[in-house]
Amino acid sequence: RPHSHTMTEHNAFLARAEDFADQLLRYTKNYLPHIARLCLVSTFLEDGLRMWWQWHEQREYMDISWGCGYFLATLFVFVNLIGQLGGVFMVLFRKKVEVACGLLLFIVVLQTIAYQILWDLQFLFRNLALVGGLALVLAESKKEARTIFAGVPSLGENKPKTYLMLGGRILLVFMFLTLVRLEFSVMQMFQIVIGGLLMGLVAVGYKTKLSAFMLVLWLNVFNVYVNAWWSVPAYKPMRDFLKYDFFQTLSVIGGLLMLISLGPGGVSMDEHKKKW
């Protein structure tokens, strides 16, 4: 009996939390996708501007790291600057979003190779999470597709969108893995258990909007508390590292906001529950 009573209270709490999330989504549905897109591309915007502000430093770094010479080092910085700022502009103003996502994906792959991120799991996982975010941007651009014949319903699901949503959800999980610290403190264990549970629910698409909403709250607090780059003097190298972490995390928050706006997609437990 007590166990049954506890389960009933638990289900009632979840139902109230889902109702609250749904109400919030209804109030914010008109501008939530815009906020999500801005957050998603924020790391590309910041990095593109950094290429402009630190043009000489970035060029020298590439020349010294790869010994590629002045021309190729300059070309690398130029491609990063134009590719990222151009891609950001196209995503924000919804101009040829497929091309923009392809361009930003190319930049992610290029930087993964150029900065030798392949051998650093933390940076690699963050880049994979970024790819997940781009998949969600691409999925959102496909939501307004219509059949060529007005008034005739399309047959079946929008398959590309469905698989993009699935891939985006799963890749966002990699961001959580970079936040895990193997420290045996109560707070760290709490973060691992609760954060891991919420990320698992997002990955399988169960109570997706509520789970993503809780993760957005948690990641925002984590980001402001841990990655407070504005509190570090400009002359300290740590400022750039914290700024990088801050905007990468903000991009994943954008991915989660996009997930809240779009829903989990066809390949998810939430979608299958509707058929039961």
N, C-alpha and C positions, 0 to 999 in steps of 0.2 A: 504493500500500500504506500508506504513512504516513498519508495522508489518511483512508483507511478505518479505520485503527486509532484515529485521533483521534476520528472520528465515533462509533465504538463506545464509547470512554471517555466521550464527552459524553453519549450515550444512557444509559449505565450510571449516570452521576452524576445525571441527571435522574430516572431510575427510583428511585434511592435517596432522593433528595429528596422525590419524590412519596410513597414508602412512609412516610417520616418524617412528612410532613404528614397522611397518612391515619391513622397511628397516633395522632398528637396529637389529631386530630379525634374519633377513637373515645373517647379518654380524657375529652375535654372536651364531648362532644356534649350532655350533659344540662344544662350551664350556659352553654355558649357563646352560645345565642340570647339568654339573659337579659343577658349582658355586652354583646352586640351592640346590643340595644335600649337599654340604659342609655347606652352611648357615643353611639348615634345621636341620642338626644333631649337629650344633655347641653348642647348649645348653646342649646336652647329653655329648658331648666331654668335655666341661668345667666342668660339674658336676662330670663326672667320674674321671677326673684329680683331682678335689677338694677332692673327697673321698680318693685319694692316698695321697695328700699333707696334708690333715687335718684328717688323719685316727683316731688318738686318740681323737680329739675334736668331730668328728662325732659319734664315738662309745659312748663316755661319754654322749653326748646329747641324744641319743636314750635310753640309760640306765636310765638316770634321767627322761626323758619324760614319758617313758612307764614302768619303773621299771621291765624291762624284763630280766635283768641279763647280765653278761659279754658275754656269748656265743651267745645269740640271737642278742644282739647289734652288735657284731663283724660280725655275719652272715649277718645282714642287710647291713652293710657297704660293705662287700665283694660282695654280690649279686649286689648291686648298681654299684660298681666299674667294675666288670667283665661284667655285663649285658650291661652297657652303652658303655664301650669302645669296647666290642665285637660287639655290634649292630652297632656302628658307623663304625667300620672297614668293616663289611659286606655290609653296605649300600654304602660306598664310593667306594669299589672295586666290587660292584654288585655281591656279593656271597650270594646266597640263601636270596634274599631280603625279601621274604615273612616271613621267619623265623626271620630275623633281625627286621622287623617292629613289629612282634608279641612280640619279646623280649623287644623292646623299649616301646611298649604299656603296657606290664606288669610292667615295671619300672614306667611309668607314674601313673598307678593305684596304685601300691605299695606306691609311694611317696604321692599320694593324701590321702591315708589312714594314713600312718605313720606320716606325718606332719600335719594331721587334716585339710587338705586344703578344704574338703567338706564344712566346715562352713565359709570359706573365699571366697566370690564371685570373688574377683579380681584374686586370685591365681587359683581358679577353672576354670574361663573363659580362663585364659592363658593355662592351661593344656588341655582344650577342643580345643583350637586353635592348640596346639601341635599335638593332635590326628588328626586334619584336615590335618596338614602337613604330617604326617605319611601316611594318606590315599592317598595323592597325590604321595608320593614316591612309594607306592604299585601300584598305577595306572600306573605310568611310567614304572614299571617293567613288566607290562602286555602288553605294546604297541607293543612289538616285537613278540607276539604270532602269530604263523602261523598254517594254516591247515596242517593236517598230510599228505595230498596228494599234492605234489608239483604242482603248476600251477592251482590248483582248488581254486576259491575264497571261503572264509568262508561265511556262511549264516547268515545274520542279523548282529547286532552290537555285540561288545564285552561288554556284559551286566555288568559283574563285574567291568570292568574299568569305564563304564558309571556311575554307582552308587557310586563308589569310588570318582570320580571327583566331583559329586554333593555333597556328604557328605563333602569332603575336602573343597570345596568352601564355604559351609555354616558355617562350624566350624571355618574357618579363621576369620569370622566376629566377633567372641567372643573376639579376640585380640583387635579389635577397641574399644569394650565396656570397656576394662580395661584402655584405654587411656583417656576416657572422664572424665573431671573434671567439676563439676557443679559450675563453676565460671562465673560471668557475665562480662567478659572482651571481648573486640572486637576480640582479637586473639583466645580466647577459643571458642567463638561462631562460628568463621570462621572455626576452626578445626572441631567442631561438625558437622556443616552443610556440608562442603566440604568432610570431611572424611566419614561421614555417608552416603552421596550420593554415593561416590565411592565404599564403602563397600557394599551398597545395590545393585549396578550394578554388582559387582563381584558375590554376592550371587545368583542373578537371571540369571547371565550369559549373560548380555547385554553389548556390546562393552568391552568384558572381558579383552582382552589383553591390550587395552588402559587404562582402569580403573585400572588394576593391576599394569601397568607401572607407572601411576601417584602415586599410593599408595606406591610403592617401593621408589620413589623419596622422598615422604613426610615422610615415616617412617624412612628412612636413616637419613634425616636431624633431625627429632625428636629424634632419638636414640643417635646420636652423641652429640646433644645439651643438652638433658635432662639426659641421662644415662652415662655421661662421668666419669666412675668409675676410669679411670687412673689419674684423677686430684685430687683424694682423697687419703690422706696418708694411707699406708697399715695397720696402727694400728687402724684406725677408722672402726667401724662396718658398717657404711654407704657404705663403699667401696664394701663389699660383696653383699649388697642389690642392689646397682646400677649395679654391674657386672651381677647378676642374671637377672635383668630387661633387660639389654643390650643384653644378649645372647638369652633370650626368644624372644625378639622383632626381633633379627636377624634370628631366626628360622622361624618366621612368614614371614619375608621378603623372606626367601628361599622358603616358600610355594607359595608365590605370583610369584616368578621367575619361579617356576615349572609350575604354571598356565599359565604364558606367553609362556613358551616353549611348553606345551602340548595342549593349547587351553582349552575351557571351558567344553568339553565333550558333549555327546549326549543330556542330559537333560538340555538344556539352550536355552535362547531366540536367541542367535547367531546362534545356530544350526537350530532352527525352522525357522528363517528368510530365510535360504537357500532353504527351501521347499515352500516358498510363491511364 
